[in-house]
Amino acid sequence: MVDIALIGLGTALPQHRLLQSDAFTLARDIFENRFPDFDRFSPVFANAGIDSRPIAMPLDWYLESHGWDERNAAYVNVASQLFAQAASNALAAADITAADVDAIITVSSTGISTPTLEAQVAVELGFRPDVLRIPVFGLGCAGGLSGLSLGVQLARANPGGCILVVAVELCTLSFRKDTLTKANIVATALFSDGAAAAVLTEARPDDRHIVGSGCHYTWPETLHIMGWDVTSEGLEVVFDRDIPSFVRNQFSYVLHNSLDRLSLTRQDIARFGFHPGGMKVLKALEAALSIEPGSLDLERDVLRDHGNMSAPTVLFVLDRLLAKPSSAGLNLMSALGPGFSAVTVPVTVRS
């Protein structure tokens, strides 16, 4: 089987940033007198493990009322900018130009752009008119790794081809002042905005970062656990159950199933790398896999610095992982998302 190399990885963040302490103050001012259970759920802000978060729009924008049209217009504008920045950074890291790209996989679930985001920036970046465009919608937090896995399959099917994967999410544009639910409070405490991009191609002998095919698993009858509801005011987050408890009880089976399909054992793994969906999810993953509490340090660092950006976040973790001198060996990346689904992608770092 042809090895596929990750030859460039780039990230991008919006210019605005929100301190977690300010996020709590604003949420309290908005919800405390209208939502009787706010005090019971409000500790999620302090316990989220987040210091500050990148946000797509100036803070005053979030204090105003916006319909779906205004939210989506902001999505197209800012998401296009972040797509261009992340893609440019990844292409520069790979030492290639946009004209060298044969296929673009665009992953996003927080807005709608038709034409899609890669078309919005095609002239600006210099993509060829015959580049293959593949938009992927609806995978949420699992989207970054799902896009990477799809990119590997495309690169194997097109020897010598160059595949660009870009994940862009603007979760905060769906902040809802009108939704008085626990799920909305949790989303307000956790979610943020950002983009990440990866360049994949057939590996050469001196390429260090090798990406394998991903394994996917969707639990039956779990569509209700996580997702979006679409309303006239915009997207409304769905968290229907205790996700950390679900992860603690269910994830070990899926991981070992993935290892079997990849012909691997736990002993083959130098490090696990996870999408940091939240501090409680990270603790649940450590418990499910019987690994040292607190050992998912890079995930906690990304969560602290950027919050949960949905699909791109695990690629931020991968970026930090690949920068560590100790990352040599097989690193197994994983993320969870709507479906309810898990995706696992092996990344080998050659010494």
One Martini backbone bead per residue (centre of mass of N, CA, C, O) as a GRO file, in nm:
protein
  351
    1MET     BB    1   0.097   0.035   0.021
    2VAL     BB    2   0.072   0.363  -0.006
    3ASP     BB    3   0.231   0.622   0.122
    4ILE     BB    4   0.122   0.908   0.320
    5ALA     BB    5   0.203   1.248   0.338
    6LEU     BB    6   0.259   1.511   0.567
    7ILE     BB    7   0.382   1.831   0.435
    8GLY     BB    8   0.145   2.022   0.562
    9LEU     BB    9   0.066   2.263   0.834
   10GLY     BB   10  -0.216   2.479   0.914
   11THR     BB   11  -0.328   2.783   1.079
   12ALA     BB   12  -0.625   2.977   1.202
   13LEU     BB   13  -0.734   3.298   1.340
   14PRO     BB   14  -0.916   3.518   1.463
   15GLN     BB   15  -0.882   3.849   1.592
   16HIS     BB   16  -1.072   3.770   1.813
   17ARG     BB   17  -1.103   3.774   2.185
   18LEU     BB   18  -1.211   3.567   2.475
   19LEU     BB   19  -1.246   3.571   2.791
   20GLN     BB   20  -1.371   3.358   3.021
   21SER     BB   21  -1.455   3.568   3.233
   22ASP     BB   22  -1.628   3.733   3.029
   23ALA     BB   23  -1.817   3.509   2.942
   24PHE     BB   24  -1.950   3.473   3.215
   25THR     BB   25  -2.055   3.759   3.260
   26LEU     BB   26  -2.234   3.769   3.009
   27ALA     BB   27  -2.406   3.518   3.068
   28ARG     BB   28  -2.519   3.615   3.334
   29ASP     BB   29  -2.658   3.874   3.224
   30ILE     BB   30  -2.844   3.713   3.019
   31PHE     BB   31  -2.954   3.444   3.207
   32GLU     BB   32  -3.011   3.460   3.517
   33ASN     BB   33  -3.315   3.607   3.499
   34ARG     BB   34  -3.429   3.367   3.276
   35PHE     BB   35  -3.262   3.111   3.411
   36PRO     BB   36  -3.294   2.922   3.687
   37ASP     BB   37  -3.034   2.712   3.612
   38PHE     BB   38  -2.771   2.875   3.583
   39ASP     BB   39  -2.616   2.827   3.854
   40ARG     BB   40  -2.590   2.516   3.812
   41PHE     BB   41  -2.423   2.548   3.519
   42SER     BB   42  -2.191   2.776   3.546
   43PRO     BB   43  -1.924   2.607   3.625
   44VAL     BB   44  -1.833   2.544   3.328
   45PHE     BB   45  -1.650   2.791   3.295
   46ALA     BB   46  -1.434   2.716   3.519
   47ASN     BB   47  -1.411   2.390   3.420
   48ALA     BB   48  -1.309   2.400   3.105
   49GLY     BB   49  -0.996   2.495   3.064
   50ILE     BB   50  -1.029   2.809   2.983
   51ASP     BB   51  -0.895   3.126   2.910
   52SER     BB   52  -0.934   3.160   2.587
   53ARG     BB   53  -1.106   3.281   2.275
   54PRO     BB   54  -1.175   3.261   1.951
   55ILE     BB   55  -1.362   3.506   1.755
   56ALA     BB   56  -1.526   3.622   1.471
   57MET     BB   57  -1.645   3.867   1.634
   58PRO     BB   58  -1.723   4.123   1.785
   59LEU     BB   59  -1.863   4.142   2.089
   60ASP     BB   60  -2.113   4.324   2.020
   61TRP     BB   61  -2.246   4.128   1.818
   62TYR     BB   62  -2.348   3.917   2.046
   63LEU     BB   63  -2.555   4.139   2.180
   64GLU     BB   64  -2.714   4.099   1.938
   65SER     BB   65  -2.961   4.046   1.703
   66HIS     BB   66  -2.983   3.742   1.490
   67GLY     BB   67  -3.029   3.599   1.202
   68TRP     BB   68  -2.958   3.367   0.970
   69ASP     BB   69  -2.855   3.567   0.753
   70GLU     BB   70  -2.639   3.714   0.927
   71ARG     BB   71  -2.481   3.473   1.023
   72ASN     BB   72  -2.408   3.362   0.736
   73ALA     BB   73  -2.261   3.610   0.631
   74ALA     BB   74  -2.036   3.592   0.843
   75TYR     BB   75  -1.939   3.315   0.768
   76VAL     BB   76  -1.845   3.363   0.476
   77ASN     BB   77  -1.642   3.584   0.539
   78VAL     BB   78  -1.461   3.451   0.767
   79ALA     BB   79  -1.417   3.165   0.651
   80SER     BB   80  -1.264   3.260   0.399
   81GLN     BB   81  -1.026   3.387   0.547
   82LEU     BB   82  -0.937   3.130   0.707
   83PHE     BB   83  -0.894   2.948   0.472
   84ALA     BB   84  -0.668   3.115   0.337
   85GLN     BB   85  -0.470   3.110   0.577
   86ALA     BB   86  -0.443   2.805   0.627
   87ALA     BB   87  -0.368   2.721   0.340
   88SER     BB   88  -0.117   2.902   0.309
   89ASN     BB   89   0.039   2.776   0.548
   90ALA     BB   90   0.045   2.484   0.439
   91LEU     BB   91   0.180   2.542   0.165
   92ALA     BB   92   0.436   2.668   0.281
   93ALA     BB   93   0.522   2.416   0.446
   94ALA     BB   94   0.527   2.240   0.165
   95ASP     BB   95   0.647   2.408  -0.077
   96ILE     BB   96   0.385   2.515  -0.232
   97THR     BB   97   0.122   2.575  -0.449
   98ALA     BB   98  -0.203   2.605  -0.545
   99ALA     BB   99  -0.142   2.488  -0.839
  100ASP     BB  100  -0.057   2.193  -0.712
  101VAL     BB  101  -0.348   2.133  -0.657
  102ASP     BB  102  -0.594   1.866  -0.715
  103ALA     BB  103  -0.746   1.868  -0.423
  104ILE     BB  104  -1.036   1.979  -0.223
  105ILE     BB  105  -1.113   1.961   0.124
  106THR     BB  106  -1.413   2.086   0.277
  107VAL     BB  107  -1.468   2.151   0.626
  108SER     BB  108  -1.812   2.220   0.738
  109SER     BB  109  -2.095   2.302   1.001
  110THR     BB  110  -2.154   2.647   1.056
  111GLY     BB  111  -2.243   2.680   0.747
  112ILE     BB  112  -2.336   2.838   0.426
  113SER     BB  113  -2.173   2.787   0.099
  114THR     BB  114  -2.291   2.910  -0.230
  115PRO     BB  115  -2.035   2.877  -0.301
  116THR     BB  116  -1.779   2.737  -0.176
  117LEU     BB  117  -1.499   2.826  -0.006
  118GLU     BB  118  -1.288   2.750  -0.228
  119ALA     BB  119  -1.427   2.934  -0.440
  120GLN     BB  120  -1.405   3.211  -0.293
  121VAL     BB  121  -1.056   3.173  -0.301
  122ALA     BB  122  -0.933   3.080  -0.575
  123VAL     BB  123  -0.811   3.339  -0.697
  124GLU     BB  124  -0.646   3.440  -0.459
  125LEU     BB  125  -0.468   3.161  -0.440
  126GLY     BB  126  -0.448   2.986  -0.729
  127PHE     BB  127  -0.629   2.784  -0.835
  128ARG     BB  128  -0.720   2.564  -1.047
  129PRO     BB  129  -0.986   2.510  -1.261
  130ASP     BB  130  -0.941   2.170  -1.227
  131VAL     BB  131  -1.002   2.143  -0.945
  132LEU     BB  132  -1.103   1.937  -0.694
  133ARG     BB  133  -1.422   1.964  -0.525
  134ILE     BB  134  -1.484   1.877  -0.159
  135PRO     BB  135  -1.752   1.902   0.028
  136VAL     BB  136  -1.803   1.884   0.396
  137PHE     BB  137  -2.093   1.799   0.592
  138GLY     BB  138  -2.189   1.722   0.945
  139LEU     BB  139  -1.925   1.625   1.142
  140GLY     BB  140  -1.803   1.824   1.315
  141CYS     BB  141  -1.562   1.727   1.540
  142ALA     BB  142  -1.487   1.490   1.316
  143GLY     BB  143  -1.394   1.645   1.050
  144GLY     BB  144  -1.085   1.667   1.046
  145LEU     BB  145  -1.022   1.357   1.036
  146SER     BB  146  -1.209   1.283   0.804
  147GLY     BB  147  -1.061   1.458   0.596
  148LEU     BB  148  -0.788   1.319   0.624
  149SER     BB  149  -0.885   1.036   0.542
  150LEU     BB  150  -0.991   1.118   0.262
  151GLY     BB  151  -0.718   1.226   0.160
  152VAL     BB  152  -0.571   0.957   0.160
  153GLN     BB  153  -0.752   0.813  -0.045
  154LEU     BB  154  -0.701   1.014  -0.277
  155ALA     BB  155  -0.390   0.987  -0.288
  156ARG     BB  156  -0.395   0.680  -0.357
  157ALA     BB  157  -0.576   0.722  -0.624
  158ASN     BB  158  -0.342   0.967  -0.687
  159PRO     BB  159  -0.052   0.939  -0.785
  160GLY     BB  160   0.118   1.244  -0.711
  161GLY     BB  161  -0.091   1.389  -0.575
  162CYS     BB  162  -0.251   1.687  -0.434
  163ILE     BB  163  -0.391   1.735  -0.104
  164LEU     BB  164  -0.639   1.954   0.037
  165VAL     BB  165  -0.718   2.019   0.382
  166VAL     BB  166  -1.007   2.201   0.517
  167ALA     BB  167  -1.094   2.337   0.842
  168VAL     BB  168  -1.400   2.522   0.924
  169GLU     BB  169  -1.511   2.705   1.224
  170LEU     BB  170  -1.814   2.903   1.354
  171CYS     BB  171  -1.963   2.861   1.644
  172THR     BB  172  -2.034   3.155   1.767
  173LEU     BB  173  -2.264   3.232   1.558
  174SER     BB  174  -2.464   3.034   1.751
  175PHE     BB  175  -2.528   3.222   1.958
  176ARG     BB  176  -2.799   3.205   2.216
  177LYS     BB  177  -3.027   3.411   2.390
  178ASP     BB  178  -3.313   3.234   2.343
  179THR     BB  179  -3.173   2.970   2.481
  180LEU     BB  180  -3.296   2.780   2.771
  181THR     BB  181  -3.028   2.570   2.811
  182LYS     BB  182  -2.779   2.363   2.886
  183ALA     BB  183  -2.652   2.335   2.605
  184ASN     BB  184  -2.612   2.644   2.563
  185ILE     BB  185  -2.426   2.692   2.802
  186VAL     BB  186  -2.202   2.498   2.719
  187ALA     BB  187  -2.145   2.625   2.443
  188THR     BB  188  -2.073   2.910   2.558
  189ALA     BB  189  -1.819   2.784   2.726
  190LEU     BB  190  -1.656   2.628   2.468
  191PHE     BB  191  -1.686   2.771   2.200
  192SER     BB  192  -1.517   2.836   1.881
  193ASP     BB  193  -1.269   2.963   1.638
  194GLY     BB  194  -1.136   2.808   1.326
  195ALA     BB  195  -0.839   2.679   1.139
  196ALA     BB  196  -0.728   2.398   0.925
  197ALA     BB  197  -0.444   2.255   0.736
  198ALA     BB  198  -0.362   1.997   0.483
  199VAL     BB  199  -0.091   1.820   0.314
  200LEU     BB  200  -0.114   1.559   0.064
  201THR     BB  201   0.110   1.282  -0.036
  202GLU     BB  202   0.326   1.094  -0.170
  203ALA     BB  203   0.577   0.931  -0.033
  204ARG     BB  204   0.898   0.983   0.064
  205PRO     BB  205   1.182   0.873   0.216
  206ASP     BB  206   1.206   1.171   0.384
  207ASP     BB  207   0.939   1.152   0.507
  208ARG     BB  208   0.796   1.182   0.839
  209HIS     BB  209   0.474   1.212   0.785
  210ILE     BB  210   0.242   0.945   0.826
  211VAL     BB  211  -0.077   0.867   0.685
  212GLY     BB  212  -0.354   0.687   0.754
  213SER     BB  213  -0.623   0.517   0.751
  214GLY     BB  214  -0.938   0.542   0.862
  215CYS     BB  215  -1.165   0.489   1.131
  216HIS     BB  216  -1.520   0.413   1.157
  217TYR     BB  217  -1.790   0.494   1.401
  218THR     BB  218  -2.146   0.419   1.460
  219TRP     BB  219  -2.383   0.445   1.679
  220PRO     BB  220  -2.669   0.317   1.739
  221GLU     BB  221  -2.920   0.526   1.813
  222THR     BB  222  -2.751   0.845   1.823
  223LEU     BB  223  -2.862   1.111   1.681
  224HIS     BB  224  -2.945   1.283   1.954
  225ILE     BB  225  -2.675   1.369   2.100
  226MET     BB  226  -2.560   1.539   1.838
  227GLY     BB  227  -2.602   1.883   1.701
  228TRP     BB  228  -2.836   2.046   1.486
  229ASP     BB  229  -3.073   2.297   1.488
  230VAL     BB  230  -3.302   2.455   1.264
  231THR     BB  231  -3.373   2.799   1.266
  232SER     BB  232  -3.465   3.126   1.214
  233GLU     BB  233  -3.202   3.214   1.400
  234GLY     BB  234  -3.053   2.935   1.354
  235LEU     BB  235  -2.832   2.753   1.509
  236GLU     BB  236  -2.889   2.470   1.742
  237VAL     BB  237  -2.775   2.304   1.993
  238VAL     BB  238  -2.705   1.944   2.056
  239PHE     BB  239  -2.736   1.795   2.391
  240ASP     BB  240  -2.887   1.493   2.513
  241ARG     BB  241  -2.636   1.400   2.691
  242ASP     BB  242  -2.382   1.245   2.871
  243ILE     BB  243  -2.091   1.234   2.712
  244PRO     BB  244  -1.871   1.143   2.914
  245SER     BB  245  -2.017   0.880   2.995
  246PHE     BB  246  -2.026   0.757   2.716
  247VAL     BB  247  -1.721   0.749   2.673
  248ARG     BB  248  -1.645   0.578   2.922
  249ASN     BB  249  -1.833   0.323   2.822
  250GLN     BB  250  -1.765   0.314   2.481
  251PHE     BB  251  -1.467   0.374   2.362
  252SER     BB  252  -1.291   0.121   2.400
  253TYR     BB  253  -1.417  -0.058   2.186
  254VAL     BB  254  -1.358   0.123   1.940
  255LEU     BB  255  -1.053   0.133   1.965
  256HIS     BB  256  -1.002  -0.176   1.945
  257ASN     BB  257  -1.139  -0.205   1.673
  258SER     BB  258  -0.940  -0.019   1.523
  259LEU     BB  259  -0.683  -0.178   1.583
  260ASP     BB  260  -0.770  -0.434   1.438
  261ARG     BB  261  -0.810  -0.300   1.153
  262LEU     BB  262  -0.490  -0.197   1.172
  263SER     BB  263  -0.304  -0.415   1.300
  264LEU     BB  264  -0.302  -0.336   1.616
  265THR     BB  265  -0.169  -0.234   1.931
  266ARG     BB  266  -0.115  -0.073   2.219
  267GLN     BB  267   0.204  -0.110   2.195
  268ASP     BB  268   0.223   0.063   1.916
  269ILE     BB  269   0.159   0.320   2.086
  270ALA     BB  270   0.300   0.624   2.167
  271ARG     BB  271   0.031   0.810   2.112
  272PHE     BB  272  -0.242   0.984   2.194
  273GLY     BB  273  -0.491   1.182   2.000
  274PHE     BB  274  -0.728   1.444   2.080
  275HIS     BB  275  -1.022   1.585   2.085
  276PRO     BB  276  -1.101   1.872   2.286
  277GLY     BB  277  -1.424   1.891   2.393
  278GLY     BB  278  -1.336   1.876   2.704
  279MET     BB  279  -1.250   1.815   3.020
  280LYS     BB  280  -1.445   1.575   3.069
  281VAL     BB  281  -1.367   1.419   2.812
  282LEU     BB  282  -1.068   1.376   2.878
  283LYS     BB  283  -1.118   1.216   3.139
  284ALA     BB  284  -1.285   0.993   3.002
  285LEU     BB  285  -1.061   0.891   2.813
  286GLU     BB  286  -0.858   0.813   3.030
  287ALA     BB  287  -1.048   0.609   3.166
  288ALA     BB  288  -1.119   0.426   2.919
  289LEU     BB  289  -0.784   0.373   2.867
  290SER     BB  290  -0.604   0.366   3.119
  291ILE     BB  291  -0.468   0.647   3.157
  292GLU     BB  292  -0.300   0.894   3.271
  293PRO     BB  293  -0.388   1.144   3.448
  294GLY     BB  294  -0.307   1.427   3.242
  295SER     BB  295  -0.162   1.316   2.968
  296LEU     BB  296  -0.343   1.518   2.789
  297ASP     BB  297  -0.170   1.797   2.747
  298LEU     BB  298  -0.211   1.913   2.461
  299GLU     BB  299  -0.518   1.924   2.477
  300ARG     BB  300  -0.526   2.122   2.717
  301ASP     BB  301  -0.369   2.350   2.579
  302VAL     BB  302  -0.568   2.400   2.347
  303LEU     BB  303  -0.814   2.453   2.521
  304ARG     BB  304  -0.697   2.692   2.679
  305ASP     BB  305  -0.620   2.875   2.415
  306HIS     BB  306  -0.909   2.795   2.215
  307GLY     BB  307  -1.091   2.584   2.269
  308ASN     BB  308  -1.378   2.467   2.086
  309MET     BB  309  -1.357   2.444   1.719
  310SER     BB  310  -1.398   2.171   1.640
  311ALA     BB  311  -1.267   2.027   1.367
  312PRO     BB  312  -0.971   2.174   1.393
  313THR     BB  313  -0.858   2.100   1.681
  314VAL     BB  314  -0.700   1.828   1.627
  315LEU     BB  315  -0.491   1.976   1.438
  316PHE     BB  316  -0.364   2.139   1.664
  317VAL     BB  317  -0.264   1.896   1.817
  318LEU     BB  318  -0.092   1.776   1.589
  319ASP     BB  319   0.097   2.016   1.560
  320ARG     BB  320   0.220   1.983   1.848
  321LEU     BB  321   0.308   1.691   1.825
  322LEU     BB  322   0.508   1.725   1.577
  323ALA     BB  323   0.697   1.935   1.749
  324LYS     BB  324   0.788   1.696   1.914
  325PRO     BB  325   1.065   1.506   1.972
  326SER     BB  326   0.880   1.257   2.110
  327SER     BB  327   0.685   1.169   1.843
  328ALA     BB  328   0.801   0.918   1.772
  329GLY     BB  329   0.595   0.716   1.592
  330LEU     BB  330   0.274   0.608   1.684
  331ASN     BB  331  -0.010   0.815   1.629
  332LEU     BB  332  -0.341   0.824   1.768
  333MET     BB  333  -0.611   0.970   1.627
  334SER     BB  334  -0.914   1.132   1.774
  335ALA     BB  335  -1.279   1.170   1.718
  336LEU     BB  336  -1.593   1.326   1.796
  337GLY     BB  337  -1.941   1.307   1.667
  338PRO     BB  338  -2.195   1.317   1.490
  339GLY     BB  339  -2.438   1.010   1.498
  340PHE     BB  340  -2.256   0.877   1.690
  341SER     BB  341  -1.900   0.940   1.637
  342ALA     BB  342  -1.587   0.785   1.526
  343VAL     BB  343  -1.242   0.880   1.455
  344THR     BB  344  -0.939   0.712   1.326
  345VAL     BB  345  -0.585   0.823   1.293
  346PRO     BB  346  -0.278   0.739   1.175
  347VAL     BB  347   0.048   0.877   1.285
  348THR     BB  348   0.373   0.868   1.155
  349VAL     BB  349   0.699   0.921   1.301
  350ARG     BB  350   0.996   0.960   1.169
  351SER     BB  351   1.336   0.951   1.282
   0.00000   0.00000   0.00000
